[in-house]
Amino acid sequence: MKIKNASVKIKAAGPTDGLEDGQFTAYAAVFGNKDSYGDVIIPGAFKATLAEWATSGYPIPLLFGHNMSDPDYNIGHVVSAIEDDHGVLITAQLDLESPKGAQTYRLIKGRRINQMSFAYDVIEGGPAKSDMLGDYYELRVLNVFEFSVVPLGANQETEILAVKAAVDALAADGQKAGRVLAAKHINSLRSAQEAIGAVIAAAEADQEKASASSAAKDEEPARAKSEEPSPDTSVDDLAATIRIKILQGDML
């Protein structure tokens, strides 16, 4: 048994997209694209195995990370899987009563995970070559055991077509919240900016004084340590003031 990973791009999902809650659609495999393993899946490679699953009375399992040994990682099932000109289009149902199924749904909707994979055996395949792809291994007939949601895929040209449920709305709310926060603390932010600017100006002045002093020392005899001027503490004082204001909450 082999594993074939695939990159997927999240677009939308859930009831607002005409799907049931917890469902998403994706191209779990694409045709004519050479993946990082050097394999190319040709059209028709899934036809026999999908037909066998359809007549078996059992759904194709949906796992997380191909973990077949732990039932907690059996996070759902494939509702439908068809071949078209682009690849294998699946509609999957996550088990929202399963903690891992519900978590996976949140990860997908939050765009924190966006890859899929499938476990398979090669029934028919062989080496091939083309001017565009070079040398590759052609996958002609496959036997699929399961589809998985995974953190990283090998084929970077497949896409999830549906799973988001309000991601865009959440993004808009986040931008609005940021603007409200900035408006609420605008005076404190301005004060902090002015104080920091004063610190920078004082530091630049100290650097100029230090440079002038160094030049003067090159021309004058060295003075006794007790005769050296005391260091300018204006920068330290300003920095301490800023820290105190932050601790007191005046700049937050």
C-alpha positions as CSV (number, residue, x, y, z in Angstrom):
1,M,0.0,0.0,0.0
2,K,1.3,3.5,-0.9
3,I,0.4,7.0,0.2
4,K,-0.3,9.8,-2.3
5,N,-0.5,13.3,-0.8
6,A,-2.1,16.3,-2.5
7,S,-2.2,20.0,-1.8
8,V,-5.7,21.5,-1.5
9,K,-7.0,25.1,-1.5
10,I,-9.9,25.9,0.8
11,K,-12.6,28.0,-0.8
12,A,-16.0,27.5,1.1
13,A,-18.2,25.0,2.8
14,G,-21.2,24.2,5.1
15,P,-24.9,24.9,4.8
16,T,-24.4,28.4,3.2
17,D,-22.8,26.7,0.2
18,G,-25.5,24.1,-0.3
19,L,-23.7,21.4,1.7
20,E,-24.6,19.7,5.0
21,D,-22.8,20.9,8.2
22,G,-19.4,19.4,8.4
23,Q,-19.2,18.7,4.6
24,F,-16.6,19.9,2.2
25,T,-15.7,19.2,-1.5
26,A,-12.2,18.8,-2.9
27,Y,-10.2,17.6,-5.8
28,A,-8.3,14.8,-3.9
29,A,-6.3,13.9,-7.0
30,V,-5.5,15.6,-10.3
31,F,-4.6,14.2,-13.7
32,G,-1.6,14.9,-15.8
33,N,0.5,16.6,-13.1
34,K,3.8,15.2,-12.0
35,D,4.0,15.3,-8.2
36,S,7.1,15.3,-5.9
37,Y,7.4,11.5,-6.2
38,G,7.7,11.7,-10.0
39,D,4.2,10.1,-10.5
40,V,1.5,11.1,-12.9
41,I,-2.1,9.9,-12.6
42,I,-3.8,9.5,-15.9
43,P,-7.6,9.8,-16.4
44,G,-9.5,6.6,-15.7
45,A,-7.1,5.5,-12.9
46,F,-9.8,5.6,-10.3
47,K,-12.7,4.4,-12.4
48,A,-12.7,0.8,-11.3
49,T,-12.0,1.3,-7.6
50,L,-14.7,4.0,-7.3
51,A,-17.2,1.7,-8.9
52,E,-16.2,-1.1,-6.5
53,W,-16.7,1.2,-3.5
54,A,-20.1,2.3,-4.9
55,T,-21.4,-1.2,-5.2
56,S,-19.9,-2.5,-1.9
57,G,-22.4,-0.7,0.3
58,Y,-19.5,0.8,2.4
59,P,-18.3,4.4,2.2
60,I,-14.7,5.2,1.6
61,P,-13.2,6.1,5.0
62,L,-12.0,9.7,5.7
63,L,-9.0,9.6,8.1
64,F,-6.7,12.1,9.6
65,G,-3.0,11.5,8.6
66,H,-3.7,7.9,7.4
67,N,-3.9,6.7,11.0
68,M,-5.8,3.4,10.5
69,S,-4.9,1.9,13.9
70,D,-6.8,4.4,16.1
71,P,-10.6,4.8,15.6
72,D,-10.4,8.4,16.9
73,Y,-8.6,9.3,13.6
74,N,-11.5,7.9,11.5
75,I,-13.0,11.4,11.3
76,G,-15.7,10.8,8.6
77,H,-16.5,9.3,5.2
78,V,-16.6,10.1,1.6
79,V,-20.2,10.9,0.5
80,S,-19.4,10.9,-3.2
81,A,-16.3,10.6,-5.5
82,I,-16.3,11.0,-9.2
83,E,-13.7,11.4,-12.0
84,D,-13.9,14.3,-14.3
85,D,-11.5,15.9,-16.8
86,H,-9.5,17.5,-14.0
87,G,-9.2,14.7,-11.4
88,V,-11.1,13.0,-8.6
89,L,-13.8,15.3,-7.1
90,I,-14.9,14.2,-3.6
91,T,-17.6,15.4,-1.2
92,A,-16.6,14.4,2.3
93,Q,-18.6,14.4,5.6
94,L,-16.7,15.0,8.8
95,D,-18.0,13.3,12.0
96,L,-18.8,16.4,14.1
97,E,-19.6,14.2,17.1
98,S,-16.0,13.0,17.1
99,P,-13.6,15.4,18.8
100,K,-11.0,15.0,16.1
101,G,-13.6,15.3,13.4
102,A,-14.9,18.6,14.9
103,Q,-11.4,19.9,15.4
104,T,-10.5,19.0,11.8
105,Y,-13.5,20.9,10.6
106,R,-12.4,24.0,12.6
107,L,-8.9,23.6,11.2
108,I,-10.2,23.5,7.6
109,K,-12.6,26.4,8.1
110,G,-9.8,28.4,9.8
111,R,-7.4,27.7,6.9
112,R,-4.9,26.2,9.3
113,I,-4.8,22.9,7.3
114,N,-5.5,22.5,3.6
115,Q,-4.0,19.3,2.3
116,M,-5.4,15.9,1.4
117,S,-4.0,12.4,0.6
118,F,-5.1,8.9,-0.2
119,A,-3.8,5.4,0.4
120,Y,-3.7,3.1,-2.6
121,D,-2.2,0.1,-4.4
122,V,-0.9,0.3,-8.0
123,I,-2.8,-2.2,-10.1
124,E,-1.3,-1.1,-13.3
125,G,1.5,1.4,-14.0
126,G,4.8,1.9,-15.6
127,P,7.6,4.3,-16.7
128,A,6.7,6.9,-19.2
129,K,8.3,10.1,-20.8
130,S,7.1,13.2,-22.5
131,D,8.6,16.4,-23.7
132,M,6.7,18.5,-21.1
133,L,7.1,16.3,-18.0
134,G,10.3,14.4,-18.8
135,D,10.6,11.0,-17.2
136,Y,7.9,9.9,-14.8
137,Y,6.0,6.9,-13.5
138,E,2.5,6.6,-14.9
139,L,-0.3,5.5,-12.6
140,R,-2.9,3.9,-14.8
141,V,-5.1,1.8,-12.5
142,L,-5.3,2.3,-8.8
143,N,-7.1,0.6,-5.8
144,V,-8.0,3.3,-3.2
145,F,-8.3,2.3,0.5
146,E,-9.1,5.7,2.1
147,F,-8.8,9.5,1.8
148,S,-7.1,11.5,4.5
149,V,-6.8,15.1,5.6
150,V,-3.1,15.8,6.2
151,P,-0.8,18.7,7.1
152,L,1.4,18.4,4.0
153,G,0.8,17.2,0.5
154,A,3.0,16.2,-2.4
155,N,0.9,17.3,-5.3
156,Q,0.6,21.1,-5.3
157,E,-2.1,21.4,-7.9
158,T,-5.2,19.9,-6.3
159,E,-7.9,22.0,-4.7
160,I,-10.6,21.9,-2.0
161,L,-13.5,23.6,-3.5
162,A,-15.7,23.9,-0.5
163,V,-15.1,24.4,3.2
164,K,-15.1,27.8,4.9
165,A,-18.3,28.8,6.6
166,A,-17.9,32.4,7.5
167,V,-14.1,32.7,7.1
168,D,-14.5,35.9,5.1
169,A,-16.9,37.3,7.7
170,L,-14.5,36.5,10.5
171,A,-11.7,38.2,8.6
172,A,-13.8,41.3,8.1
173,D,-14.7,41.4,11.8
174,G,-11.1,41.1,12.7
175,Q,-10.2,44.1,10.6
176,K,-13.0,46.1,12.1
177,A,-11.9,45.1,15.6
178,G,-8.4,46.3,14.9
179,R,-9.7,49.7,13.7
180,V,-11.9,50.0,16.9
181,L,-8.9,49.2,19.1
182,A,-6.7,51.7,17.4
183,A,-9.4,54.4,17.7
184,K,-10.0,53.7,21.4
185,H,-6.3,54.1,22.3
186,I,-5.3,56.8,19.8
187,N,-4.2,59.3,22.4
188,S,-2.1,56.8,24.2
189,L,-0.5,55.6,21.0
190,R,0.3,59.2,20.0
191,S,1.9,59.8,23.4
192,A,4.0,56.7,23.1
193,Q,5.1,57.7,19.6
194,E,6.2,61.1,20.8
195,A,8.0,59.7,23.8
196,I,9.8,57.1,21.6
197,G,10.7,59.9,19.2
198,A,12.2,61.9,22.1
199,V,14.3,58.9,23.1
200,I,15.6,58.5,19.6
201,A,16.4,62.2,19.3
202,A,18.3,62.1,22.7
203,A,20.2,59.0,21.7
204,E,21.3,60.6,18.4
205,A,22.4,63.7,20.3
206,D,24.4,61.5,22.7
207,Q,26.1,59.9,19.7
208,E,27.1,63.3,18.3
209,K,28.4,64.4,21.7
210,A,30.4,61.2,22.0
211,S,31.9,61.6,18.6
212,A,32.8,65.2,19.4
213,S,34.3,64.2,22.7
214,S,36.4,61.4,21.0
215,A,37.7,64.0,18.5
216,A,38.6,66.4,21.3
217,K,40.5,63.6,23.2
218,D,42.7,63.1,20.2
219,E,43.8,66.7,20.5
220,E,43.9,67.3,24.3
221,P,45.9,65.5,27.1
222,A,44.0,62.8,28.8
223,R,42.2,64.0,31.9
224,A,42.0,62.3,35.3
225,K,39.1,59.9,35.8
226,S,37.6,62.3,38.4
227,E,37.6,65.1,35.8
228,E,35.5,63.2,33.2
229,P,32.0,64.6,32.7
230,S,29.1,62.6,34.2
231,P,27.1,60.6,31.5
232,D,23.9,62.1,30.1
233,T,21.0,60.3,31.7
234,S,18.2,61.9,29.6
235,V,17.8,58.8,27.4
236,D,17.6,56.5,30.4
237,D,15.1,58.8,32.1
238,L,12.9,58.8,29.0
239,A,13.0,55.1,28.6
240,A,12.2,54.6,32.3
241,T,9.2,56.9,31.9
242,I,7.9,54.9,29.0
243,R,8.2,51.7,30.9
244,I,6.4,53.2,33.9
245,K,3.5,54.4,31.7
246,I,3.2,51.0,30.1
247,L,3.1,49.3,33.5
248,Q,0.5,51.7,34.7
249,G,-1.6,51.1,31.6
250,D,-1.4,54.7,30.3
251,M,-0.2,53.6,26.9
252,L,-2.4,50.6,26.4
